[in-house]
Amino acid sequence: MRHVVGVLVGLFAAAVLLFGAGWAVQEAGASLVPLPAESGSRTWIALGVMAGIGLLIGLVVAGRVSPLAAFVPSMVLLAWTVVYALDVRRAMGLVPDDPAFHEVLLQAGRGMGLLLTTGVYALLGVLLFLPVLMPSRWAPRFRDDEEEYEESDAQGYR
């Protein structure tokens, strides 16, 4: 059951990394001017989204969730990076750019392209893959049957 929850968390983390980070990067970069007198509310919202995404990724990497929660988004990011390295046109064809899409999705697509071409998705993919290599992450925290066995022995000797 723990691994099923891990896959669901991983799918959510992948979607947040792709669309949320893409939107936030594009929004923060689009609202910057050369010498801003004051930052607008859209910049603060974008920075807050980035901080939230960082918190989510930190919890997935360091938390006691199933390693599949980190494996799913790492494979998405690394696979897209490999496709980009092999065929740029095909990789950029996966970015949503149809004018029929909502403007927010188009903006997220432009940010996804930026994060892909600069290698940020490759770095995040490797970061998310590291917890998968640790054997302690695959073992359950404790076993129910061993704990019950110890309790029954203690009660029998009293």
N, C-alpha and C positions, 0 to 999 in steps of 0.2 A: 504494500500500500504506500509505503514511503517513497518508492521510486515512481509510482503513478503521479503522486503529488509533485515530485521533482520534475517530471516531464511537463506538467501543466505550468509550474512556476517558470521552467525554462522557456516554454512557448511565450509566456507573458513577457519575460525578460527580453527575448529576441525582438518582439514587437515594439517594446518600449525603446530598446536600443536603436532599432532601425528608424521608426517613425518619430518618436519623441526627441531623440538626439538630433536627427536630421532637421526637424522643425526648429529646435532650440538653437542649433548652430547657425542656421540660415537667418533666423529672426534676430539673433544677437549681432550677427555680422551685417545684416541689412539696416539695422537701426543705428549703426555707428556712423558718426561723421568725423572728419579729420580732427577737429578740436572741439569736442562737445562741452558746452557750458554746464549742462546738467544732463544726466541720463534720464531717458524717458521710462515710463512704466512698462513698456513692452520689453525693454532691455532687462529690467529687473525680473519680469516674469520668465523670460528666457533663461536667465541665470539661475532662477529658482528651479526651473525644470531640469537644468543640467545638474544642480546639486541633488535633486531627488533621484535622478538616474544614477548618479554616483553612489548614493546611499543604497539603492536597490542592488547595484552591481557588487558593492562591498558586502552586503548581506548574503548574496548568492555565493560569493567567493569564500568568505570567512565563516558563514553560518553552518549549522549542522543539518542543513537540508540535504537531500539526496544529491550525489554528484551529477546526476542527470540534469539538475537545474542549471548547472554551469555548462554541461556538455552540449545541450541543445543550442543555446545561442552561440557558443564557440564554433560549432560546426557550421552554422549559418554564416557567420562572419568570415570564417576561414575559407569556406567553399566559395563565397562570393569574391573573396580576394584572389583565390586561385583562378577563377573564371576571368577576373579582370587582368591577371598577369598573362593568361593565355590568349584571350580575345577581348580586347577593350570594347569593341562595338557591341558584342553580345552582353557583356556585363553592364554596360551603360543602358542597354535596352531593357534591363530589369527595373530601371528607375521609372517611377510613374511620371509621365510627361504629357499625357493626353490632355488637350484643352478642355475636354468634357469633365474632367475630374474637378473636385472642389479645390479652391485656391490654397487652402491649408495643406492638402495632400500634395499639391504641386510644389509648395514651398518646402515641405518635408522631403520630397524627392530631390530637389536641388541640394538640400543639405546632405542627404544620403550620398549623392554623387561627390560632393566635396569631401566627406569623411572617407569615402572609398578611395578616391584618387590620391589623397594625402597619406594614406596608410594607417589612419586611426583605427579603422575596423580590423586591420591585421593585428595591431597591437592589442586591442581589446579581445580579439579571438584567442590569441596566445595566453593572455592573462586569464581568461575564463577556462582555458583548457588545463591549466596547472592543477586545480583541485581534483581533476579526474585522475591524475597520476598518483595521488596519495592513497595508499591502501586503507588507511584509517577512515577515510571518508566513505568507503563502501561497507564497512562493518557497522552493524547496528550499535546504538549507544549502550544498550544493555539487553540481555536476553531474559524474557519473562520466565521461562521454565527453570533456569538456573537460580533466579532470585527466589522463586517459590520453594525450590528444593532446599535452599539454605534456611529459609524460615521454618519449614516443617521439621528439619533436624533440630533446630534450636528449641522448638516447642516440645519435642519428644523427649528431650533429656531433662527437662525441668521437673 
